[in-house]
Amino acid sequence: MQIYTKRGDYGNTNIIGGRTVKKDSTRVEAYGTVDEANSLLGYIISQMNEQEEALKNELVEMQQYLFDCGTDLATPHGKKDYKVTAEMVEWIESRIDVYAEIPDVIESFVLPGGHPVASLLHMARTTVRRAERRIVSLAAEEETNPHVSIFMNRLSDYLFAVARLVNHQAGIKEPLYERGGKVFHTSLTKKDIR
């Protein structure tokens, strides 16, 4: 199988539906940043141990969902059916709700860090946030699947919750931002914070 096609040698690429766009177009930036997040998740999975098998499997499933997000972002509206659905958003929300209940309640911002896997999850979270910004830019230019931006917003929350879970399970005290005072109030539900 030949890997290189030479079609992109002059800064162009084809998207679903056959249209040619520049490699730095808003659309390619959006799905390319989702691909970065997916690659980072793959690295994180490779760094996890056997005791984290259930979470590893869930993150592999998340990679499938991220590929769905990228596919939808590469698809101009009306060219084919979208893959990301409201049910996927509900699923990720249910996972956030489970994981957010396990570590101690926090009232201030968490600094990225702690266990190496938790630190990597925070890196993935910030990459997802960047992808989200690219998706917002694309949606301002062209119609997109609205479930993708919602899913990506929830994914960054999910990665935050999972990073906290990993630190908790490893018995590592999370580094907290000390100069901000209380930001979260225990009277708020986790859904209010989203």
C-alpha positions in Angstrom: 0.0 0.0 0.0 1.4 3.4 -1.0 1.0 5.9 1.8 1.9 9.1 0.1 -0.4 10.5 -2.7 1.4 13.8 -3.5 -2.0 15.5 -3.6 -1.1 17.7 -0.6 2.3 18.8 -1.8 1.0 22.3 -2.7 -0.9 22.9 0.5 -4.3 21.4 -0.5 -6.4 18.5 0.8 -9.6 16.9 -0.2 -12.5 16.7 2.3 -15.5 14.4 2.4 -17.6 15.1 -0.7 -14.5 15.7 -2.9 -14.1 19.4 -2.4 -10.4 20.6 -2.3 -9.5 23.1 0.5 -6.3 24.6 1.8 -4.6 22.6 4.6 -4.8 25.7 6.9 -8.6 26.2 6.3 -10.8 26.5 9.3 -12.3 23.1 8.7 -9.0 21.3 8.5 -7.8 23.2 11.6 -10.9 22.0 13.4 -10.6 18.3 12.6 -6.8 18.4 12.7 -6.9 19.6 16.3 -9.4 16.8 17.1 -6.9 14.4 15.6 -4.1 15.8 17.9 -6.3 15.2 20.9 -7.0 11.6 19.7 -3.3 11.0 19.3 -2.6 12.3 22.8 -5.3 9.9 24.1 -3.5 7.0 22.4 -0.3 8.0 24.1 -2.0 8.2 27.5 -3.6 4.8 27.0 -0.1 3.4 26.3 1.2 4.8 29.6 -1.6 3.2 31.8 -1.1 0.0 33.7 -3.1 -3.2 33.8 -5.0 -2.1 37.0 -6.5 0.7 34.9 -7.9 -1.7 32.2 -11.6 -0.5 32.5 -10.5 3.1 32.1 -8.2 2.2 29.3 -11.0 0.5 27.4 -13.2 3.6 28.0 -10.5 5.9 26.6 -10.2 3.6 23.5 -14.0 4.0 23.1 -13.4 7.8 23.4 -10.9 7.6 20.6 -13.6 6.1 18.4 -15.9 9.0 19.3 -13.2 11.5 18.6 -12.8 9.9 15.2 -16.5 10.3 14.7 -16.2 14.0 15.6 -13.3 14.5 13.1 -15.3 12.8 10.4 -18.3 15.1 11.0 -16.0 18.1 11.0 -14.6 17.0 7.6 -18.0 16.6 6.2 -19.7 19.6 4.6 -23.4 19.9 5.7 -25.7 17.7 3.6 -23.0 15.5 2.1 -23.7 12.5 4.3 -25.3 11.7 7.6 -23.5 12.8 10.7 -22.1 10.3 13.3 -22.1 12.3 16.6 -25.5 12.2 18.3 -27.2 13.6 21.4 -27.0 10.0 22.9 -23.2 10.3 22.8 -23.4 13.5 24.7 -25.7 11.9 27.3 -23.2 9.0 27.6 -20.2 11.2 28.3 -22.3 13.2 30.8 -23.1 10.0 32.7 -19.4 9.1 32.9 -18.5 12.6 34.2 -21.2 12.3 36.9 -19.8 9.0 38.0 -16.1 10.1 38.2 -16.8 13.5 39.7 -18.3 11.9 42.8 -15.2 9.9 43.7 -12.5 12.4 44.6 -12.9 15.0 47.4 -14.9 18.1 46.6 -12.7 21.1 45.6 -13.4 24.8 46.0 -10.5 26.2 43.9 -8.9 25.6 40.6 -6.7 22.6 40.1 -3.2 23.0 38.7 -2.4 20.5 36.0 -0.2 17.9 37.5 0.1 15.1 40.0 0.4 11.5 38.7 2.1 11.4 35.2 -1.1 10.0 33.6 -3.2 12.7 35.3 -0.8 15.3 33.9 -1.2 13.8 30.4 -5.0 13.9 30.8 -4.7 17.6 31.6 -2.7 18.0 28.4 -5.4 16.2 26.5 -8.0 18.4 28.1 -6.3 21.6 27.0 -5.9 20.2 23.4 -9.6 19.4 23.4 -10.3 23.0 24.5 -8.2 24.2 21.6 -10.1 21.9 19.2 -13.3 23.4 20.7 -12.2 26.9 19.8 -11.4 25.8 16.2 -14.9 24.2 16.0 -16.5 27.4 17.1 -14.6 29.3 14.3 -15.8 26.7 11.7 -19.4 26.9 12.9 -19.3 30.7 12.4 -18.4 30.1 8.7 -20.3 27.0 7.8 -23.1 24.8 9.2 -21.8 21.9 11.2 -23.1 19.1 13.4 -24.0 21.0 16.6 -23.6 17.8 18.7 -19.8 17.8 17.9 -19.2 21.1 19.7 -21.3 20.0 22.7 -19.5 16.6 22.8 -16.1 18.3 22.7 -17.1 20.7 25.5 -18.2 17.7 27.6 -15.0 15.8 26.7 -12.8 18.5 28.3 -14.9 18.1 31.5 -14.6 14.4 31.3 -10.8 14.5 31.0 -10.7 16.9 34.0 -12.8 14.4 36.0 -10.7 11.5 34.9 -7.4 13.3 35.8 -8.8 14.0 39.3 -9.8 10.3 39.5 -6.3 9.1 38.5 -4.7 11.3 41.2 -7.2 10.2 43.8 -6.7 6.5 43.0 -2.9 7.0 43.1 -3.2 8.7 46.5 -1.6 11.9 45.1 -2.8 15.2 46.5 -3.7 17.5 43.6 -1.9 20.8 43.3 -4.4 23.6 43.8 -4.2 27.2 42.6 -3.7 29.1 45.8 -4.2 32.7 44.7 -7.7 32.5 43.4 -9.8 31.9 46.5 -12.9 29.8 46.4 -14.3 29.4 42.9 -16.6 26.5 43.3 -19.3 26.4 45.9 -20.6 23.2 47.4 -24.1 24.4 46.8 -23.6 24.1 43.1 -24.2 20.8 41.4 -21.7 19.5 39.0 -24.1 20.2 36.1 -24.1 23.9 37.2 -20.3 24.0 36.8 -20.5 22.8 33.3 
